[in-house]
């Protein structure tokens, strides 16, 4: 009798697993990055059934900083999770590997977490909740790109750029006019960005740039004082 009950329990467990229809590949405990970066965590769903399924992934809660944003990305297409669910189709037996949870790390270090639910569109009772944790760390100190009595250009990061570049600087003399000018490899001007004395961080979106190699030059009072390479990835 005991063996019979054990067999029934094992059969029910097996049916429950098959009935779920999909599973999530285990996540890392946390994903690390530095201030200003976009940190991405791969999310992999496996269709354990013999039919295609459509999954809906929805954010249900999150603890992130005021300067941070989080997204669900399918390949290079990212959705702001304040507005939309991500819908993906997973073929029978397939493991979907093109989905990512991304965190725009913002300007403050610390721990951030986001919780999601994924469910089968045709059978919402088949669902999995999962949490993604991000650790945002301070950037390691390094020598400034340019220093003078007028200003300091501390860093331009991340480099390569995917979503945006941050220009970290400090104006020491408010009488000067400073700007960053970006050129392509042919020397064509791709954009000019004023560095205000009232601020110390400039955000340059990468959406207007094609993937490739560029150069940024710091100008002080219309005189170029330093040039560095900037790589844009898509």
N, C-alpha and C positions, 0 to 999 in steps of 0.2 A: 504493500500500500504506500509505504514511504517513497519507494522508487517511482511509483506511478505519479505521486504528487510532484516529485522533483522533475519528472519528465514534462508534466503539464506546465509547471512554472517556466522551464526552459523554452517550451514551445511558445508560451505567451510573450516571453521576453524577445524571442526571435521575431514574432509577428509585429511587436511594437517597433522594433528596429526597422523592419521592412516598411511598416506603415508610415514611418517618419518621412521617408522619401528623399531626404538629403541630410548632410552633416557638414559641420565646419571643421576645417583642419586646425589643430590647436595653435593658438596665438602665442607670441612671446609674452613674457611677464610685463615688459614695457618696451617702448621705442624711444630712443634718445636723439636729441638734436640740440642745436644752440640757438640763442636769440636771433631772430631775423630769418631763420630758415623755414622751409616748408618740410615738415616731417611726415613721411608716408609709411603706413603699415599695411602690408598685403593681407587681404582677406580672401580665403579660398573656400569655396563651397563645392562639395562633391554630391552629385546626383546619384543616389544609391538605388534608384528605381530603374525600371526598363522603359520608361517613357520620358519625354522632355517635360521639364517643369519651368514655370515662371515664378521667380522669387521677387518679393517686394521687401526692400530693406529700408527701415525707418528709424530715425533717431528718436529715442524715448527720454533720454536725460543726458546731462553733461555738466561737468564742472571745469570751465575753462576761464582764462583771464580776460579782462576787459579789452585788451588789444589783440586777442586771439580770435581766429575763426577756424571752423572745421568743415570739412567737405567729404563727400563720397565721390570717388573718381572711378570711372570706367574707362580704361586706357588713358587718354589725355583729356577726357571730358569730365569736368568736376561740377558738382551741384552743391549750392549753398544749402546746408541742411536746415536752415530756418524756413525754407520755402518748399522743398521738394523731396519726394521719395526717390530712391533708385530702383529701377525695375530691370531685371536681367533674366535672360533665358539660359538654362543649363540643359544641355542634351543628355540623354540617357547614358549613365556611366561616366560622364565628363566631370572633370574638376576645373571649375572656373578659376583662372589665375590672373585675370585682368582687372580685378576690383581692388580698390585701396581706400582706406580711411586716411585722410590728410589733415594735418593741423598746421595752420599758419601760426608759427610760434610766438609772434608778437615781440614785445619789448621787455618782458619780465621773466625771470627764471622760476622754476617750480614744477609741481606735478599737476597734470591735467588729465581728465578722463572723460570718455564719452561712451554711452551705452546705447546699443541698437537692438532691434528685433528684426529677424528675417523670417518671413512666412511664405508658404506656398499660396499663390494667388487663387488657385482653384480649390484649395482646402486649407483655410487659415488656421485650423487646429494644428497643422504641421508647422511648428515654429521653433525658433532657437533664439535665445537672447545671448548677447555677447558684449563684453566691455573691452575697450582699447585704452591703454594707459600711455601717456607721453611724459617723458622727463625732459624739460627744457633747461639747459645749462648755460651759464655765462660763457661768453667767448673767451678763449685763452688770450692773455695779453701778448701783444706783439708790437714791434716797432711801427711807428706811424709812417704812412706813405710820404707825407710832406710836413715839415715843421719850419716855421719862420716867426718873426716878431709880429706878423700880421694874422696868421691863422695856423691851425693844424688840420690836416686831412688824415684822420686816424685809420679809416678802412673803408673799402667798398665791398660789400658782401651780400649774399653768398656769391661765389665766383667759381664755377659756372652758375649762371642765373637761370632759373626756370620760370618763376612767377614775377618776381620783382627783385630789384637791387636796393640795398640800403647804403646811403652815404653817411658815414659817421664823421663829424667834423666839429670844430670849435673856432669861432671867429674871435680873435684877440684884439683887433682894432676895428671898431664899428665904422670907421671912415672909408674902409675899402669896399670894393664891389667884387664878389667872388661868384664863380659859377662853374658848373661841370658841363663840358661839351662832349657829346659822343659822336664819333666818326666810324664809318665802315672801313674795310681794308683798302678801299679806293680813295679814301680821304673825304668822302661826302658827309656833310653834316647830317646827323640823324636825330639831333635834339639838343636843346640847351636848357639847363636847370639852375636857377638862381639859388645860392646858398645864403639864407637869411641870417643876420646876426642874432635874431631873437630865438633861433632854433639851433639844434645840433644834430638833427637826423633828417635826411631827405629820402623819400621813397620814390624810386623810378620804376614804373610798371614795365614789364617785359612784353606785354601783349602786342605792342606796336612794332616789335622787332622780329625779324625772321631768325631762325637758328643760324649761328655762325660766329665768326670772330669780329669783335669791334675793339675800339680804343677809346678810353675816356681821358680827357685832359682837364686839369684844374687851371682855371684862368683867374688871375688876380689883377684887377684894374685892366682887363683886356689883354693881359700878357700871359701866355701859356707857361706854366712853371713846372709841371710834371705830367707825364703821360704813362698810362698803364693799359695792359690788355684786359678786355672783358669778353667772356664767352657766354653766349646765350644758347640754351638747350630747350627743345620743345618735346 
